[in-house]
Amino acid sequence: MLIKGKWTHNFDPIQDTDEDGRFQRVNSTFRHWITRDGSPGPEGQKASRAEADRYHLYVALICPWACRTLMARKLKKLEQLISVTVVNPVLTEQCWRFGGYPGVDAEPLYGFDYVHQLYTLADPDFSGEVTVPVLWDKKQRTIVNNESADILRILNTGFVELADETIDLYPPAQQAEIDAINQRLYDSFNNGVYQAGFAQTQQAYDEAVNGVFSALDFLERHLQQRDYLAGEQISEADIRAFVTLIRFDAAYYGLFKTNLKQIRDYANVFAYMQRIYHYPGIAETVNFEHIKQGYYSLRALNPTGIVPAGPQISWLSA
Ligand SMILES: N[C@@H](CCC(=O)N[C@@H](CS)C(=O)NCC(=O)O)C(=O)O
């Protein structure tokens, strides 16, 4: 992590733990907004103006939080407006790095080797974890926001006249329902799989696994007669659920020991995951090679670095 702008502690996937050995995810630090005219964000956040070719996304295809933002960029048809750099999926001692892996990009703006250099360009005294996604402002040379939940909202409404407005990822009529589903799934499922994987005590692991499978039971019931989690259209609730579901059998089941069942054991959830995967544009945001290489490169959990052969993912072409 960075301490006062210097890379000081080698990368450790366990960002923090509480006294009972539970994994704690640290809060994101850059929380500015983008709005049509640069007026403040929905909660008064300082904002910059939506402009074509001004903003850039840095993502890892292994990372569910980063892939949320890639999905929103696709669904809102923002590809021509917001450029993207995909980092190397293999975590290094200095955390995320650019290039050096087949098909991944060099850092295009400043020739940087590591994502932490973006953080210190934005704030030379930055202290904290270096995470993706990063939404970067090329004009101001700074990080607008590094919290995926915020970036989803920014991409949904910030670029009104420039984006495709046929899909509203957070429509007013569904907001309460979306918020409730997000809340139901964040601790127990999206972050719950990490809490199982990085638990430092049996009790912390047991609690987390219990939460993960109760969330899947909830989804199985909830999806019995619905195509999407809230309302009749794809929304941010689907994005947030999908990024965890699609990694489940490939990474969490094995590496994070969330192995009571696989997604294919839940008929409704499995059909739903396929539905979202086949939604136009979404498959392009999923890369199983990166997901497996990235997660299984976490030496804290997998000292040999051996990447397993399975699972079979022939269902993807179904
Ligand atoms: N709250 C952040 C979490 C992002 C996050 O934790 N990303 C992970 C990758 S999956 C990361 O970059 N970890 C690096 C680290 O912990 O040092 C968000 O949702 O955007």
The ligand as an SDF file (V2000), in Angstrom:
LIG
                    3D

 20 19  0  0  0  0  0  0  0  0999 V2000
  -14.9320   -0.4330   -3.0090 N   0  0  0  0  0  0  0  0  0  0  0  0
  -14.1840   -0.7030   -4.1290 C   0  0  0  0  0  0  0  0  0  0  0  0
  -13.4520   -2.0220   -3.9780 C   0  0  0  0  0  0  0  0  0  0  0  0
  -12.5050   -2.2580   -5.0810 C   0  0  0  0  0  0  0  0  0  0  0  0
  -11.5020   -3.3720   -4.7410 C   0  0  0  0  0  0  0  0  0  0  0  0
  -11.3310   -3.7730   -3.5790 O   0  0  0  0  0  0  0  0  0  0  0  0
  -10.8040   -3.8540   -5.7830 N   0  0  0  0  0  0  0  0  0  0  0  0
   -9.8160   -4.8980   -5.5900 C   0  0  0  0  0  0  0  0  0  0  0  0
   -9.7750   -5.8340   -6.7630 C   0  0  0  0  0  0  0  0  0  0  0  0
  -11.0810   -6.9920   -6.8370 S   0  0  0  0  0  0  0  0  0  0  0  0
   -8.4480   -4.2960   -5.5220 C   0  0  0  0  0  0  0  0  0  0  0  0
   -8.0950   -3.4650   -6.3520 O   0  0  0  0  0  0  0  0  0  0  0  0
   -7.6350   -4.7270   -4.5420 N   0  0  0  0  0  0  0  0  0  0  0  0
   -6.2820   -4.2810   -4.3970 C   0  0  0  0  0  0  0  0  0  0  0  0
   -5.8830   -4.2110   -2.9410 C   0  0  0  0  0  0  0  0  0  0  0  0
   -6.6900   -4.5520   -2.0860 O   0  0  0  0  0  0  0  0  0  0  0  0
   -4.7490   -3.8150   -2.6760 O   0  0  0  0  0  0  0  0  0  0  0  0
  -15.1150   -0.7030   -5.3240 C   0  0  0  0  0  0  0  0  0  0  0  0
  -16.1760   -1.3340   -5.2760 O   0  0  0  0  0  0  0  0  0  0  0  0
  -14.7770   -0.0500   -6.3010 O   0  0  0  0  0  0  0  0  0  0  0  0
  1  2  1  0
  2  3  1  0
  2 18  1  0
  3  4  1  0
  4  5  1  0
  5  6  2  0
  5  7  1  0
  7  8  1  0
  8  9  1  0
  8 11  1  0
  9 10  1  0
 11 12  2  0
 11 13  1  0
 13 14  1  0
 14 15  1  0
 15 16  2  0
 15 17  1  0
 18 19  2  0
 18 20  1  0
M  END
$$$$
